[in-house]
Amino acid sequence: MIDSDVFVQALQDLGVNFFTGVPDSILGGIIAELMIRRVYVPAVREDEAVGIAAGAYMGGRVPAVLMQNSGLGTCLN
């Protein structure tokens, strides 16, 4: 498995500079790394995270939404 800091750095190297999502244990290492780098905004639900990312995009950021596969269904609502 890839280390969290390597994963985050790879995304930042691609230009992603804003991250949001619902905190959970599976993504805990990645979220901890993002919080250290101060580029993560937590959300209560996945659909809220998509809205936050859309606002960040309109503000000139390149966002990414972190979620488990079950969160994808929540976003459709």
All heavy atoms as TSV, in Angstrom:
chain	resi	resn	atom	element	x	y	z
A	1	MET	N	N	0.841	-1.173	0.000
A	1	MET	CA	C	0.000	0.000	0.000
A	1	MET	C	C	0.892	1.245	0.000
A	1	MET	O	O	1.952	1.262	0.598
A	1	MET	CB	C	-0.926	-0.007	1.210
A	1	MET	CG	C	-1.849	1.144	1.171
A	1	MET	SD	S	-3.312	1.240	2.235
A	1	MET	CE	C	-3.190	0.069	3.474
A	2	ILE	N	N	0.420	2.294	-0.634
A	2	ILE	CA	C	1.170	3.543	-0.744
A	2	ILE	C	C	1.043	4.342	0.561
A	2	ILE	O	O	-0.013	4.346	1.198
A	2	ILE	CB	C	0.667	4.359	-1.959
A	2	ILE	CG1	C	1.551	5.568	-2.213
A	2	ILE	CG2	C	-0.766	4.772	-1.763
A	2	ILE	CD1	C	1.255	6.257	-3.540
A	3	ASP	N	N	2.124	4.987	0.957
A	3	ASP	CA	C	2.100	5.831	2.149
A	3	ASP	C	C	1.255	7.070	1.904
A	3	ASP	O	O	1.201	7.595	0.788
A	3	ASP	CB	C	3.516	6.257	2.537
A	3	ASP	CG	C	4.345	5.104	3.071
A	3	ASP	OD1	O	3.754	4.163	3.634
A	3	ASP	OD2	O	5.576	5.152	2.925
A	4	SER	N	N	0.629	7.553	2.957
A	4	SER	CA	C	-0.259	8.709	2.848
A	4	SER	C	C	0.460	9.935	2.320
A	4	SER	O	O	-0.069	10.651	1.459
A	4	SER	CB	C	-0.875	9.032	4.212
A	4	SER	OG	O	-1.652	7.965	4.659
A	5	ASP	N	N	1.670	10.193	2.810
A	5	ASP	CA	C	2.376	11.394	2.369
A	5	ASP	C	C	2.763	11.317	0.899
A	5	ASP	O	O	2.716	12.320	0.186
A	5	ASP	CB	C	3.599	11.672	3.247
A	5	ASP	CG	C	4.598	10.537	3.265
A	5	ASP	OD1	O	4.204	9.379	3.020
A	5	ASP	OD2	O	5.786	10.806	3.541
A	6	VAL	N	N	3.076	10.126	0.416
A	6	VAL	CA	C	3.409	9.944	-1.003
A	6	VAL	C	C	2.169	10.155	-1.863
A	6	VAL	O	O	2.221	10.808	-2.909
A	6	VAL	CB	C	4.011	8.541	-1.243
A	6	VAL	CG1	C	4.222	8.277	-2.718
A	6	VAL	CG2	C	5.311	8.381	-0.465
A	7	PHE	N	N	1.028	9.625	-1.409
A	7	PHE	CA	C	-0.232	9.786	-2.136
A	7	PHE	C	C	-0.633	11.259	-2.228
A	7	PHE	O	O	-0.964	11.762	-3.304
A	7	PHE	CB	C	-1.329	8.972	-1.444
A	7	PHE	CG	C	-2.681	9.100	-2.083
A	7	PHE	CD1	C	-2.954	8.472	-3.284
A	7	PHE	CD2	C	-3.682	9.852	-1.483
A	7	PHE	CE1	C	-4.206	8.589	-3.883
A	7	PHE	CE2	C	-4.931	9.974	-2.069
A	7	PHE	CZ	C	-5.189	9.339	-3.270
A	8	VAL	N	N	-0.585	11.950	-1.101
A	8	VAL	CA	C	-0.956	13.365	-1.079
A	8	VAL	C	C	-0.007	14.179	-1.957
A	8	VAL	O	O	-0.445	15.040	-2.723
A	8	VAL	CB	C	-0.979	13.902	0.371
A	8	VAL	CG1	C	-1.120	15.419	0.397
A	8	VAL	CG2	C	-2.107	13.249	1.159
A	9	GLN	N	N	1.275	13.903	-1.870
A	9	GLN	CA	C	2.241	14.645	-2.678
A	9	GLN	C	C	2.000	14.413	-4.166
A	9	GLN	O	O	2.113	15.335	-4.973
A	9	GLN	CB	C	3.673	14.272	-2.312
A	9	GLN	CG	C	4.713	15.148	-2.980
A	9	GLN	CD	C	4.561	16.614	-2.603
A	9	GLN	OE1	O	4.494	16.955	-1.433
A	9	GLN	NE2	N	4.484	17.492	-3.599
A	10	ALA	N	N	1.641	13.189	-4.542
A	10	ALA	CA	C	1.362	12.887	-5.951
A	10	ALA	C	C	0.174	13.702	-6.452
A	10	ALA	O	O	0.205	14.246	-7.561
A	10	ALA	CB	C	1.094	11.397	-6.132
A	11	LEU	N	N	-0.873	13.807	-5.643
A	11	LEU	CA	C	-2.025	14.615	-6.034
A	11	LEU	C	C	-1.667	16.094	-6.111
A	11	LEU	O	O	-2.087	16.796	-7.037
A	11	LEU	CB	C	-3.184	14.400	-5.060
A	11	LEU	CG	C	-3.884	13.057	-5.161
A	11	LEU	CD1	C	-4.926	12.921	-4.059
A	11	LEU	CD2	C	-4.532	12.869	-6.515
A	12	GLN	N	N	-0.883	16.565	-5.170
A	12	GLN	CA	C	-0.472	17.970	-5.208
A	12	GLN	C	C	0.438	18.243	-6.404
A	12	GLN	O	O	0.363	19.313	-6.996
A	12	GLN	CB	C	0.204	18.372	-3.897
A	12	GLN	CG	C	-0.800	18.491	-2.766
A	12	GLN	CD	C	-0.194	19.050	-1.501
A	12	GLN	OE1	O	0.865	18.627	-1.060
A	12	GLN	NE2	N	-0.890	20.012	-0.904
A	13	ASP	N	N	1.258	17.272	-6.769
A	13	ASP	CA	C	2.103	17.429	-7.957
A	13	ASP	C	C	1.267	17.533	-9.234
A	13	ASP	O	O	1.694	18.148	-10.213
A	13	ASP	CB	C	3.087	16.259	-8.085
A	13	ASP	CG	C	4.181	16.299	-7.031
A	13	ASP	OD1	O	4.356	17.346	-6.361
A	13	ASP	OD2	O	4.862	15.266	-6.862
A	14	LEU	N	N	0.070	16.945	-9.210
A	14	LEU	CA	C	-0.851	17.035	-10.347
A	14	LEU	C	C	-1.649	18.340	-10.333
A	14	LEU	O	O	-2.420	18.605	-11.254
A	14	LEU	CB	C	-1.809	15.847	-10.348
A	14	LEU	CG	C	-1.180	14.488	-10.652
A	14	LEU	CD1	C	-2.192	13.372	-10.416
A	14	LEU	CD2	C	-0.670	14.457	-12.081
A	15	GLY	N	N	-1.496	19.136	-9.288
A	15	GLY	CA	C	-2.160	20.427	-9.222
A	15	GLY	C	C	-3.330	20.517	-8.265
A	15	GLY	O	O	-3.937	21.582	-8.132
A	16	VAL	N	N	-3.678	19.418	-7.607
A	16	VAL	CA	C	-4.785	19.458	-6.642
A	16	VAL	C	C	-4.320	20.255	-5.423
A	16	VAL	O	O	-3.279	19.955	-4.839
A	16	VAL	CB	C	-5.224	18.037	-6.232
A	16	VAL	CG1	C	-6.360	18.098	-5.233
A	16	VAL	CG2	C	-5.627	17.221	-7.453
A	17	ASN	N	N	-5.088	21.286	-5.049
A	17	ASN	CA	C	-4.664	22.134	-3.936
A	17	ASN	C	C	-5.775	22.383	-2.915
A	17	ASN	O	O	-5.688	23.284	-2.086
A	17	ASN	CB	C	-4.111	23.465	-4.455
A	17	ASN	CG	C	-5.102	24.220	-5.318
A	17	ASN	OD1	O	-6.283	23.912	-5.336
A	17	ASN	ND2	N	-4.607	25.199	-6.042
A	18	PHE	N	N	-6.833	21.589	-2.978
A	18	PHE	CA	C	-7.938	21.706	-2.030
A	18	PHE	C	C	-8.576	20.336	-1.884
A	18	PHE	O	O	-8.920	19.697	-2.878
A	18	PHE	CB	C	-8.974	22.714	-2.543
A	18	PHE	CG	C	-10.096	22.964	-1.581
A	18	PHE	CD1	C	-9.993	23.973	-0.644
A	18	PHE	CD2	C	-11.244	22.196	-1.620
A	18	PHE	CE1	C	-11.031	24.209	0.254
A	18	PHE	CE2	C	-12.286	22.420	-0.735
A	18	PHE	CZ	C	-12.183	23.433	0.200
A	19	PHE	N	N	-8.741	19.877	-0.654
A	19	PHE	CA	C	-9.292	18.556	-0.387
A	19	PHE	C	C	-10.433	18.677	0.612
A	19	PHE	O	O	-10.359	19.447	1.559
A	19	PHE	CB	C	-8.215	17.632	0.204
A	19	PHE	CG	C	-7.064	17.376	-0.717
A	19	PHE	CD1	C	-6.015	18.277	-0.807
A	19	PHE	CD2	C	-7.022	16.228	-1.488
A	19	PHE	CE1	C	-4.943	18.041	-1.645
A	19	PHE	CE2	C	-5.954	15.986	-2.339
A	19	PHE	CZ	C	-4.913	16.898	-2.420
A	20	THR	N	N	-11.469	17.898	0.402
A	20	THR	CA	C	-12.594	17.846	1.321
A	20	THR	C	C	-13.134	16.419	1.341
A	20	THR	O	O	-12.813	15.609	0.473
A	20	THR	CB	C	-13.698	18.859	0.931
A	20	THR	OG1	O	-14.710	18.852	1.947
A	20	THR	CG2	C	-14.300	18.560	-0.418
A	21	GLY	N	N	-13.943	16.131	2.318
A	21	GLY	CA	C	-14.527	14.803	2.439
A	21	GLY	C	C	-15.021	14.566	3.847
A	21	GLY	O	O	-14.854	15.402	4.737
A	22	VAL	N	N	-15.625	13.399	4.043
A	22	VAL	CA	C	-16.132	13.005	5.352
A	22	VAL	C	C	-15.042	12.199	6.055
A	22	VAL	O	O	-14.567	11.197	5.516
A	22	VAL	CB	C	-17.417	12.167	5.204
A	22	VAL	CG1	C	-17.929	11.723	6.558
A	22	VAL	CG2	C	-18.479	12.952	4.460
A	23	PRO	N	N	-14.622	12.619	7.235
A	23	PRO	CA	C	-13.581	11.873	7.950
A	23	PRO	C	C	-14.039	10.446	8.247
A	23	PRO	O	O	-15.183	10.220	8.634
A	23	PRO	CB	C	-13.404	12.658	9.249
A	23	PRO	CG	C	-13.962	14.012	8.977
A	23	PRO	CD	C	-15.042	13.810	7.964
A	24	ASP	N	N	-13.151	9.489	8.042
A	24	ASP	CA	C	-13.419	8.102	8.430
A	24	ASP	C	C	-12.092	7.388	8.679
A	24	ASP	O	O	-11.024	7.901	8.361
A	24	ASP	CB	C	-14.280	7.375	7.401
A	24	ASP	CG	C	-13.569	7.032	6.114
A	24	ASP	OD1	O	-12.332	7.092	6.065
A	24	ASP	OD2	O	-14.246	6.692	5.138
A	25	SER	N	N	-12.190	6.204	9.253
A	25	SER	CA	C	-10.971	5.496	9.663
A	25	SER	C	C	-10.154	4.992	8.477
A	25	SER	O	O	-8.923	4.940	8.559
A	25	SER	CB	C	-11.337	4.321	10.575
A	25	SER	OG	O	-12.200	3.421	9.893
A	26	ILE	N	N	-10.788	4.643	7.380
A	26	ILE	CA	C	-10.054	4.124	6.230
A	26	ILE	C	C	-9.173	5.213	5.618
A	26	ILE	O	O	-8.049	4.963	5.201
A	26	ILE	CB	C	-11.026	3.547	5.175
A	26	ILE	CG1	C	-11.714	2.305	5.743
A	26	ILE	CG2	C	-10.293	3.216	3.885
A	26	ILE	CD1	C	-12.798	1.742	4.869
A	27	LEU	N	N	-9.670	6.428	5.570
A	27	LEU	CA	C	-8.918	7.546	5.001
A	27	LEU	C	C	-8.165	8.341	6.069
A	27	LEU	O	O	-7.624	9.407	5.779
A	27	LEU	CB	C	-9.871	8.489	4.254
A	27	LEU	CG	C	-10.623	7.886	3.073
A	27	LEU	CD1	C	-11.674	8.859	2.567
A	27	LEU	CD2	C	-9.659	7.516	1.967
A	28	GLY	N	N	-8.102	7.812	7.274
A	28	GLY	CA	C	-7.519	8.538	8.395
A	28	GLY	C	C	-6.096	9.015	8.175
A	28	GLY	O	O	-5.761	10.160	8.484
A	29	GLY	N	N	-5.241	8.173	7.615
A	29	GLY	CA	C	-3.852	8.561	7.376
A	29	GLY	C	C	-3.733	9.670	6.349
A	29	GLY	O	O	-2.951	10.617	6.519
A	30	ILE	N	N	-4.524	9.567	5.299
A	30	ILE	CA	C	-4.505	10.596	4.250
A	30	ILE	C	C	-5.038	11.910	4.803
A	30	ILE	O	O	-4.451	12.976	4.586
A	30	ILE	CB	C	-5.335	10.139	3.031
A	30	ILE	CG1	C	-4.662	8.933	2.379
A	30	ILE	CG2	C	-5.522	11.275	2.033
A	30	ILE	CD1	C	-5.505	8.243	1.333
A	31	ILE	N	N	-6.138	11.847	5.545
A	31	ILE	CA	C	-6.720	13.061	6.110
A	31	ILE	C	C	-5.767	13.708	7.107
A	31	ILE	O	O	-5.618	14.932	7.134
A	31	ILE	CB	C	-8.097	12.761	6.732
A	31	ILE	CG1	C	-9.090	12.425	5.614
A	31	ILE	CG2	C	-8.593	13.929	7.576
A	31	ILE	CD1	C	-10.421	11.906	6.088
A	32	ALA	N	N	-5.091	12.899	7.916
A	32	ALA	CA	C	-4.111	13.448	8.861
A	32	ALA	C	C	-3.006	14.193	8.114
A	32	ALA	O	O	-2.600	15.290	8.524
A	32	ALA	CB	C	-3.528	12.332	9.718
A	33	GLU	N	N	-2.525	13.624	7.023
A	33	GLU	CA	C	-1.480	14.278	6.226
A	33	GLU	C	C	-2.001	15.579	5.611
A	33	GLU	O	O	-1.298	16.594	5.586
A	33	GLU	CB	C	-0.983	13.332	5.133
A	33	GLU	CG	C	0.117	13.897	4.273
A	33	GLU	CD	C	1.413	14.160	5.016
A	33	GLU	OE1	O	1.700	13.467	6.011
A	33	GLU	OE2	O	2.153	15.069	4.596
A	34	LEU	N	N	-3.227	15.565	5.125
A	34	LEU	CA	C	-3.815	16.770	4.543
A	34	LEU	C	C	-3.995	17.860	5.597
A	34	LEU	O	O	-3.806	19.041	5.303
A	34	LEU	CB	C	-5.160	16.443	3.898
A	34	LEU	CG	C	-5.100	15.557	2.652
A	34	LEU	CD1	C	-6.495	15.108	2.266
A	34	LEU	CD2	C	-4.410	16.269	1.509
A	35	MET	N	N	-4.334	17.470	6.809
A	35	MET	CA	C	-4.494	18.456	7.880
A	35	MET	C	C	-3.149	19.064	8.267
A	35	MET	O	O	-3.072	20.258	8.557
A	35	MET	CB	C	-5.196	17.823	9.074
A	35	MET	CG	C	-6.661	17.512	8.772
A	35	MET	SD	S	-7.540	16.771	10.134
A	35	MET	CE	C	-7.784	18.185	11.168
A	36	ILE	N	N	-2.110	18.267	8.252
A	36	ILE	CA	C	-0.772	18.798	8.513
A	36	ILE	C	C	-0.408	19.834	7.458
A	36	ILE	O	O	0.158	20.880	7.769
A	36	ILE	CB	C	0.269	17.656	8.538
A	36	ILE	CG1	C	0.072	16.790	9.767
A	36	ILE	CG2	C	1.691	18.196	8.468
A	36	ILE	CD1	C	0.870	15.495	9.761
A	37	ARG	N	N	-0.768	19.550	6.211
A	37	ARG	CA	C	-0.467	20.466	5.108
A	37	ARG	C	C	-1.465	21.616	5.005
A	37	ARG	O	O	-1.312	22.502	4.163
A	37	ARG	CB	C	-0.428	19.695	3.787
A	37	ARG	CG	C	0.692	18.679	3.751
A	37	ARG	CD	C	0.686	17.901	2.462
A	37	ARG	NE	N	1.623	16.800	2.512
A	37	ARG	CZ	C	2.385	16.439	1.496
A	37	ARG	NH1	N	2.317	17.083	0.343
A	37	ARG	NH2	N	3.213	15.421	1.617
A	38	ARG	N	N	-2.517	21.580	5.825
A	38	ARG	CA	C	-3.532	22.637	5.896
A	38	ARG	C	C	-4.269	22.851	4.573
A	38	ARG	O	O	-4.505	23.984	4.146
A	38	ARG	CB	C	-2.909	23.922	6.396
A	38	ARG	CG	C	-2.193	23.743	7.732
A	38	ARG	CD	C	-1.647	25.038	8.218
A	38	ARG	NE	N	-2.758	25.825	8.749
A	38	ARG	CZ	C	-2.971	26.048	10.034
A	38	ARG	NH1	N	-2.154	25.591	10.921
A	38	ARG	NH2	N	-4.006	26.765	10.416
A	39	VAL	N	N	-4.643	21.752	3.924
A	39	VAL	CA	C	-5.372	21.837	2.654
A	39	VAL	C	C	-6.670	21.026	2.687
A	39	VAL	O	O	-7.251	20.735	1.652
A	39	VAL	CB	C	-4.494	21.374	1.461
A	39	VAL	CG1	C	-3.361	22.343	1.217
A	39	VAL	CG2	C	-3.979	19.963	1.666
A	40	TYR	N	N	-7.149	20.673	3.897
A	40	TYR	CA	C	-8.329	19.816	4.040
A	40	TYR	C	C	-9.438	20.555	4.779
A	40	TYR	O	O	-9.210	21.163	5.812
A	40	TYR	CB	C	-7.958	18.554	4.813
A	40	TYR	CG	C	-9.121	17.626	5.072
A	40	TYR	CD1	C	-9.650	16.850	4.049
A	40	TYR	CD2	C	-9.702	17.532	6.331
A	40	TYR	CE1	C	-10.718	16.000	4.280
A	40	TYR	CE2	C	-10.768	16.686	6.573
A	40	TYR	CZ	C	-11.272	15.924	5.544
A	40	TYR	OH	O	-12.331	15.084	5.767
A	41	VAL	N	N	-10.647	20.477	4.228
A	41	VAL	CA	C	-11.842	21.022	4.877
A	41	VAL	C	C	-12.807	19.857	5.085
A	41	VAL	O	O	-13.279	19.260	4.112
A	41	VAL	CB	C	-12.505	22.118	4.002
A	41	VAL	CG1	C	-13.811	22.585	4.624
A	41	VAL	CG2	C	-11.546	23.270	3.796
A	42	PRO	N	N	-13.101	19.487	6.335
A	42	PRO	CA	C	-14.009	18.356	6.576
A	42	PRO	C	C	-15.454	18.709	6.241
A	42	PRO	O	O	-15.864	19.872	6.309
A	42	PRO	CB	C	-13.846	18.080	8.076
A	42	PRO	CG	C	-13.367	19.361	8.645
A	42	PRO	CD	C	-12.577	20.053	7.573
A	43	ALA	N	N	-16.205	17.682	5.879
A	43	ALA	CA	C	-17.628	17.833	5.578
A	43	ALA	C	C	-18.427	16.846	6.430
A	43	ALA	O	O	-17.885	15.850	6.908
A	43	ALA	CB	C	-17.889	17.583	4.100
A	44	VAL	N	N	-19.705	17.120	6.594
A	44	VAL	CA	C	-20.576	16.248	7.378
A	44	VAL	C	C	-21.082	15.074	6.537
A	44	VAL	O	O	-21.175	13.952	7.019
A	44	VAL	CB	C	-21.764	17.054	7.951
A	44	VAL	CG1	C	-22.723	16.148	8.699
A	44	VAL	CG2	C	-21.249	18.152	8.856
A	45	ARG	N	N	-21.393	15.337	5.277
A	45	ARG	CA	C	-21.871	14.294	4.355
A	45	ARG	C	C	-21.164	14.457	3.025
A	45	ARG	O	O	-20.642	15.520	2.698
A	45	ARG	CB	C	-23.387	14.415	4.152
A	45	ARG	CG	C	-24.176	14.178	5.382
A	45	ARG	CD	C	-25.661	14.226	5.192
A	45	ARG	NE	N	-26.110	14.577	3.857
A	45	ARG	CZ	C	-27.354	14.827	3.545
A	45	ARG	NH1	N	-28.283	14.802	4.474
A	45	ARG	NH2	N	-27.703	15.127	2.321
A	46	GLU	N	N	-21.203	13.393	2.226
A	46	GLU	CA	C	-20.505	13.403	0.947
A	46	GLU	C	C	-21.075	14.427	-0.022
A	46	GLU	O	O	-20.335	15.064	-0.764
A	46	GLU	CB	C	-20.528	12.008	0.313
A	46	GLU	CG	C	-19.619	11.012	0.983
A	46	GLU	CD	C	-20.216	10.352	2.223
A	46	GLU	OE1	O	-21.345	10.708	2.631
A	46	GLU	OE2	O	-19.539	9.482	2.796
A	47	ASP	N	N	-22.403	14.588	-0.032
A	47	ASP	CA	C	-22.982	15.581	-0.932
A	47	ASP	C	C	-22.573	17.000	-0.531
A	47	ASP	O	O	-22.368	17.864	-1.391
A	47	ASP	CB	C	-24.496	15.443	-1.025
A	47	ASP	CG	C	-25.208	15.455	0.322
A	47	ASP	OD1	O	-24.535	15.298	1.361
A	47	ASP	OD2	O	-26.447	15.595	0.327
A	48	GLU	N	N	-22.399	17.228	0.748
A	48	GLU	CA	C	-21.884	18.520	1.205
A	48	GLU	C	C	-20.444	18.716	0.734
A	48	GLU	O	O	-20.060	19.814	0.315
A	48	GLU	CB	C	-21.935	18.603	2.729
A	48	GLU	CG	C	-21.376	19.895	3.272
A	48	GLU	CD	C	-21.267	19.915	4.789
A	48	GLU	OE1	O	-21.498	18.874	5.443
A	48	GLU	OE2	O	-20.922	20.983	5.315
A	49	ALA	N	N	-19.648	17.654	0.772
A	49	ALA	CA	C	-18.255	17.730	0.310
A	49	ALA	C	C	-18.190	18.095	-1.165
A	49	ALA	O	O	-17.329	18.885	-1.581
A	49	ALA	CB	C	-17.540	16.405	0.568
A	50	VAL	N	N	-19.107	17.557	-1.957
A	50	VAL	CA	C	-19.140	17.896	-3.383
A	50	VAL	C	C	-19.474	19.375	-3.555
A	50	VAL	O	O	-18.867	20.072	-4.383
A	50	VAL	CB	C	-20.152	17.003	-4.146
A	50	VAL	CG1	C	-20.353	17.491	-5.569
A	50	VAL	CG2	C	-19.664	15.555	-4.139
A	51	GLY	N	N	-20.400	19.888	-2.760
A	51	GLY	CA	C	-20.742	21.307	-2.816
A	51	GLY	C	C	-19.568	22.193	-2.405
A	51	GLY	O	O	-19.307	23.231	-3.028
A	52	ILE	N	N	-18.846	21.793	-1.374
A	52	ILE	CA	C	-17.670	22.541	-0.929
A	52	ILE	C	C	-16.617	22.554	-2.034
A	52	ILE	O	O	-16.005	23.589	-2.325
A	52	ILE	CB	C	-17.099	21.945	0.373
A	52	ILE	CG1	C	-18.064	22.170	1.529
A	52	ILE	CG2	C	-15.731	22.526	0.696
A	52	ILE	CD1	C	-17.713	21.399	2.793
A	53	ALA	N	N	-16.410	21.393	-2.662
A	53	ALA	CA	C	-15.424	21.303	-3.749
A	53	ALA	C	C	-15.843	22.170	-4.937
A	53	ALA	O	O	-14.996	22.808	-5.574
A	53	ALA	CB	C	-15.254	19.851	-4.184
A	54	ALA	N	N	-17.132	22.205	-5.235
A	54	ALA	CA	C	-17.613	23.048	-6.341
A	54	ALA	C	C	-17.339	24.520	-6.055
A	54	ALA	O	O	-16.894	25.263	-6.932
A	54	ALA	CB	C	-19.107	22.819	-6.576
A	55	GLY	N	N	-17.581	24.930	-4.820
A	55	GLY	CA	C	-17.295	26.309	-4.441
A	55	GLY	C	C	-15.806	26.619	-4.517
A	55	GLY	O	O	-15.407	27.694	-4.969
A	56	ALA	N	N	-14.977	25.659	-4.094
A	56	ALA	CA	C	-13.522	25.853	-4.180
A	56	ALA	C	C	-13.089	25.987	-5.637
A	56	ALA	O	O	-12.247	26.830	-5.967
A	56	ALA	CB	C	-12.800	24.679	-3.514
A	57	TYR	N	N	-13.685	25.185	-6.513
A	57	TYR	CA	C	-13.363	25.273	-7.943
A	57	TYR	C	C	-13.727	26.640	-8.507
A	57	TYR	O	O	-12.954	27.242	-9.252
A	57	TYR	CB	C	-14.077	24.156	-8.703
A	57	TYR	CG	C	-13.804	24.195	-10.183
A	57	TYR	CD1	C	-12.609	23.696	-10.692
A	57	TYR	CD2	C	-14.728	24.739	-11.064
A	57	TYR	CE1	C	-12.348	23.744	-12.050
A	57	TYR	CE2	C	-14.475	24.788	-12.421
A	57	TYR	CZ	C	-13.287	24.288	-12.914
A	57	TYR	OH	O	-13.025	24.351	-14.261
A	58	MET	N	N	-14.913	27.129	-8.125
A	58	MET	CA	C	-15.331	28.447	-8.603
A	58	MET	C	C	-14.441	29.554	-8.047
A	58	MET	O	O	-14.336	30.624	-8.639
A	58	MET	CB	C	-16.786	28.705	-8.232
A	58	MET	CG	C	-17.741	27.890	-9.067
A	58	MET	SD	S	-19.403	28.508	-8.898
A	58	MET	CE	C	-20.194	27.177	-8.076
A	59	GLY	N	N	-13.783	29.264	-6.928
A	59	GLY	CA	C	-12.860	30.213	-6.333
A	59	GLY	C	C	-11.436	30.082	-6.851
A	59	GLY	O	O	-10.524	30.700	-6.315
A	60	GLY	N	N	-11.244	29.241	-7.868
A	60	GLY	CA	C	-9.930	29.131	-8.493
A	60	GLY	C	C	-9.060	27.999	-7.986
A	60	GLY	O	O	-7.902	27.881	-8.386
A	61	ARG	N	N	-9.592	27.150	-7.116
A	61	ARG	CA	C	-8.823	26.010	-6.602
A	61	ARG	C	C	-9.035	24.789	-7.495
A	61	ARG	O	O	-9.959	24.744	-8.300
A	61	ARG	CB	C	-9.261	25.659	-5.184
A	61	ARG	CG	C	-9.090	26.765	-4.175
A	61	ARG	CD	C	-7.628	26.892	-3.763
A	61	ARG	NE	N	-7.474	27.792	-2.650
A	61	ARG	CZ	C	-7.278	27.408	-1.395
A	61	ARG	NH1	N	-7.245	26.132	-1.088
A	61	ARG	NH2	N	-7.133	28.295	-0.446
A	62	VAL	N	N	-8.179	23.794	-7.313
A	62	VAL	CA	C	-8.330	22.492	-7.971
A	62	VAL	C	C	-8.658	21.489	-6.861
A	62	VAL	O	O	-7.767	21.050	-6.136
A	62	VAL	CB	C	-7.047	22.087	-8.727
A	62	VAL	CG1	C	-7.226	20.730	-9.375
A	62	VAL	CG2	C	-6.675	23.141	-9.755
A	63	PRO	N	N	-9.950	21.138	-6.701
A	63	PRO	CA	C	-10.365	20.328	-5.558
A	63	PRO	C	C	-10.375	18.820	-5.828
A	63	PRO	O	O	-10.435	18.375	-6.970
A	63	PRO	CB	C	-11.787	20.813	-5.303
A	63	PRO	CG	C	-12.289	21.158	-6.667
A	63	PRO	CD	C	-11.091	21.694	-7.417
A	64	ALA	N	N	-10.356	18.078	-4.725
A	64	ALA	CA	C	-10.565	16.632	-4.737
A	64	ALA	C	C	-11.477	16.292	-3.564
A	64	ALA	O	O	-11.348	16.878	-2.486
A	64	ALA	CB	C	-9.253	15.885	-4.604
A	65	VAL	N	N	-12.406	15.366	-3.781
A	65	VAL	CA	C	-13.311	14.912	-2.729
A	65	VAL	C	C	-12.910	13.494	-2.351
A	65	VAL	O	O	-12.842	12.613	-3.203
A	65	VAL	CB	C	-14.782	14.944	-3.195
A	65	VAL	CG1	C	-15.696	14.400	-2.104
A	65	VAL	CG2	C	-15.190	16.348	-3.580
A	66	LEU	N	N	-12.654	13.280	-1.073
A	66	LEU	CA	C	-12.297	11.957	-0.563
A	66	LEU	C	C	-13.541	11.306	0.013
A	66	LEU	O	O	-14.246	11.912	0.825
A	66	LEU	CB	C	-11.235	12.090	0.533
A	66	LEU	CG	C	-9.973	12.845	0.155
A	66	LEU	CD1	C	-9.125	13.084	1.388
A	66	LEU	CD2	C	-9.196	12.083	-0.888
A	67	MET	N	N	-13.820	10.067	-0.410
A	67	MET	CA	C	-14.985	9.361	0.117
A	67	MET	C	C	-14.831	7.865	-0.083
A	67	MET	O	O	-14.080	7.417	-0.943
A	67	MET	CB	C	-16.266	9.837	-0.548
A	67	MET	CG	C	-16.426	9.431	-1.997
A	67	MET	SD	S	-17.979	9.952	-2.721
A	67	MET	CE	C	-17.683	11.678	-2.976
A	68	GLN	N	N	-15.556	7.120	0.720
A	68	GLN	CA	C	-15.640	5.677	0.518
A	68	GLN	C	C	-16.610	5.419	-0.624
A	68	GLN	O	O	-17.377	6.306	-1.023
A	68	GLN	CB	C	-16.169	5.003	1.779
A	68	GLN	CG	C	-15.235	5.061	2.951
A	68	GLN	CD	C	-15.790	4.238	4.106
A	68	GLN	OE1	O	-16.481	3.247	3.920
A	68	GLN	NE2	N	-15.486	4.669	5.307
A	69	ASN	N	N	-16.601	4.189	-1.124
A	69	ASN	CA	C	-17.487	3.875	-2.249
A	69	ASN	C	C	-18.961	4.037	-1.889
A	69	ASN	O	O	-19.770	4.407	-2.728
A	69	ASN	CB	C	-17.212	2.472	-2.782
A	69	ASN	CG	C	-17.317	1.409	-1.722
A	69	ASN	OD1	O	-17.560	1.694	-0.549
A	69	ASN	ND2	N	-17.121	0.175	-2.115
A	70	SER	N	N	-19.337	3.816	-0.641
A	70	SER	CA	C	-20.735	4.001	-0.255
A	70	SER	C	C	-21.151	5.465	-0.294
A	70	SER	O	O	-22.330	5.787	-0.432
A	70	SER	CB	C	-20.970	3.439	1.160
A	70	SER	OG	O	-20.156	4.130	2.095
A	71	GLY	N	N	-20.198	6.373	-0.197
A	71	GLY	CA	C	-20.493	7.797	-0.258
A	71	GLY	C	C	-20.922	8.266	-1.628
A	71	GLY	O	O	-21.568	9.295	-1.770
A	72	LEU	N	N	-20.567	7.506	-2.657
A	72	LEU	CA	C	-20.938	7.881	-4.013
A	72	LEU	C	C	-22.458	7.910	-4.163
A	72	LEU	O	O	-23.002	8.824	-4.788
A	72	LEU	CB	C	-20.312	6.915	-5.022
A	72	LEU	CG	C	-20.500	7.259	-6.494
A	72	LEU	CD1	C	-19.904	8.622	-6.799
A	72	LEU	CD2	C	-19.868	6.194	-7.351
A	73	GLY	N	N	-23.141	6.953	-3.587
A	73	GLY	CA	C	-24.595	6.933	-3.650
A	73	GLY	C	C	-25.213	8.118	-2.933
A	73	GLY	O	O	-26.225	8.655	-3.371
A	74	THR	N	N	-24.618	8.538	-1.840
A	74	THR	CA	C	-25.110	9.690	-1.095
A	74	THR	C	C	-25.010	10.963	-1.926
A	74	THR	O	O	-25.868	11.844	-1.845
A	74	THR	CB	C	-24.314	9.860	0.215
A	74	THR	OG1	O	-24.379	8.642	0.951
A	74	THR	CG2	C	-24.863	10.987	1.063
A	75	CYS	N	N	-23.971	11.065	-2.732
A	75	CYS	CA	C	-23.757	12.258	-3.568
A	75	CYS	C	C	-24.846	12.424	-4.605
A	75	CYS	O	O	-25.111	13.547	-5.045
A	75	CYS	CB	C	-22.413	12.176	-4.287
A	75	CYS	SG	S	-21.040	12.369	-3.186
A	76	LEU	N	N	-25.473	11.342	-5.023
A	76	LEU	CA	C	-26.486	11.430	-6.064
A	76	LEU	C	C	-27.758	12.109	-5.590
A	76	LEU	O	O	-28.536	12.598	-6.391
A	76	LEU	CB	C	-26.797	10.033	-6.606
A	76	LEU	CG	C	-25.606	9.308	-7.231
A	76	LEU	CD1	C	-26.007	7.901	-7.630
A	76	LEU	CD2	C	-25.059	10.080	-8.408
A	77	ASN	N	N	-27.963	12.136	-4.287
A	77	ASN	CA	C	-29.135	12.810	-3.740
A	77	ASN	C	C	-28.937	14.289	-3.842
A	77	ASN	O	O	-29.692	15.108	-3.787
A	77	ASN	CB	C	-29.377	12.400	-2.273
A	77	ASN	CG	C	-29.766	10.966	-2.170
A	77	ASN	OD1	O	-30.334	10.398	-3.070
A	77	ASN	ND2	N	-29.459	10.360	-1.039
